[in-house]
Amino acid sequence: MKITEESRCADLAKANDAWQREMAVCGEPEIGIEAFLSKQTPTFRWTGRFSRLFEL
């Protein structure tokens, strides 16, 4: 199946619609995609659990 510009745009529209529905379910106000993705990015935090290993 050849991907045309119309089918690519239709796929993007479907993804955008799904994203908007998810935002509505989450109770989030409409935000940009960059802000949405940054909320989903896991952050690493040093807890110090293994700090004793480095003190040997």
C-alpha positions as YAML, in Angstrom:
chain: A
units: angstrom
residues:
- id: 1
  name: MET
  ca: [0.00, 0.00, 0.00]
- id: 2
  name: LYS
  ca: [1.40, 3.34, -1.03]
- id: 3
  name: ILE
  ca: [1.29, 6.07, 1.60]
- id: 4
  name: THR
  ca: [-0.13, 9.24, 0.14]
- id: 5
  name: GLU
  ca: [-0.16, 12.72, 1.58]
- id: 6
  name: GLU
  ca: [-3.90, 12.41, 2.19]
- id: 7
  name: SER
  ca: [-3.53, 9.14, 4.13]
- id: 8
  name: ARG
  ca: [-0.66, 10.57, 6.16]
- id: 9
  name: CYS
  ca: [-2.73, 13.64, 7.05]
- id: 10
  name: ALA
  ca: [-5.68, 11.42, 7.96]
- id: 11
  name: ASP
  ca: [-3.46, 9.36, 10.27]
- id: 12
  name: LEU
  ca: [-2.18, 12.52, 11.94]
- id: 13
  name: ALA
  ca: [-5.75, 13.76, 12.40]
- id: 14
  name: LYS
  ca: [-6.75, 10.44, 14.03]
- id: 15
  name: ALA
  ca: [-3.77, 10.60, 16.38]
- id: 16
  name: ASN
  ca: [-4.59, 14.20, 17.28]
- id: 17
  name: ASP
  ca: [-8.23, 13.28, 17.96]
- id: 18
  name: ALA
  ca: [-7.13, 10.41, 20.22]
- id: 19
  name: TRP
  ca: [-4.74, 12.74, 22.05]
- id: 20
  name: GLN
  ca: [-7.49, 15.33, 22.58]
- id: 21
  name: ARG
  ca: [-9.82, 12.62, 23.96]
- id: 22
  name: GLU
  ca: [-7.12, 11.44, 26.35]
- id: 23
  name: MET
  ca: [-6.57, 15.00, 27.56]
- id: 24
  name: ALA
  ca: [-10.31, 15.38, 28.19]
- id: 25
  name: VAL
  ca: [-10.41, 12.12, 30.16]
- id: 26
  name: CYS
  ca: [-7.39, 13.16, 32.24]
- id: 27
  name: GLY
  ca: [-9.04, 16.45, 33.09]
- id: 28
  name: GLU
  ca: [-6.08, 18.33, 31.66]
- id: 29
  name: PRO
  ca: [-6.62, 21.60, 29.88]
- id: 30
  name: GLU
  ca: [-5.69, 21.59, 26.23]
- id: 31
  name: ILE
  ca: [-1.92, 21.94, 26.05]
- id: 32
  name: GLY
  ca: [0.69, 21.66, 23.35]
- id: 33
  name: ILE
  ca: [2.08, 18.26, 22.40]
- id: 34
  name: GLU
  ca: [5.56, 19.20, 23.69]
- id: 35
  name: ALA
  ca: [4.17, 19.96, 27.14]
- id: 36
  name: PHE
  ca: [2.14, 16.74, 27.12]
- id: 37
  name: LEU
  ca: [5.15, 14.64, 26.19]
- id: 38
  name: SER
  ca: [7.34, 16.36, 28.77]
- id: 39
  name: LYS
  ca: [4.83, 15.32, 31.44]
- id: 40
  name: GLN
  ca: [5.20, 11.70, 30.30]
- id: 41
  name: THR
  ca: [9.00, 11.75, 30.36]
- id: 42
  name: PRO
  ca: [10.33, 9.87, 33.39]
- id: 43
  name: THR
  ca: [12.79, 11.76, 35.54]
- id: 44
  name: PHE
  ca: [15.73, 10.23, 37.34]
- id: 45
  name: ARG
  ca: [16.26, 11.17, 40.95]
- id: 46
  name: TRP
  ca: [19.23, 10.03, 43.04]
- id: 47
  name: THR
  ca: [17.89, 8.51, 46.24]
- id: 48
  name: GLY
  ca: [21.22, 7.62, 47.79]
- id: 49
  name: ARG
  ca: [20.20, 3.99, 48.28]
- id: 50
  name: PHE
  ca: [23.51, 2.73, 46.95]
- id: 51
  name: SER
  ca: [25.71, 5.44, 48.40]
- id: 52
  name: ARG
  ca: [27.23, 2.96, 50.90]
- id: 53
  name: LEU
  ca: [28.63, 0.91, 48.02]
- id: 54
  name: PHE
  ca: [30.79, 3.84, 47.00]
- id: 55
  name: GLU
  ca: [32.09, 4.45, 50.54]
- id: 56
  name: LEU
  ca: [33.92, 1.10, 50.73]
...
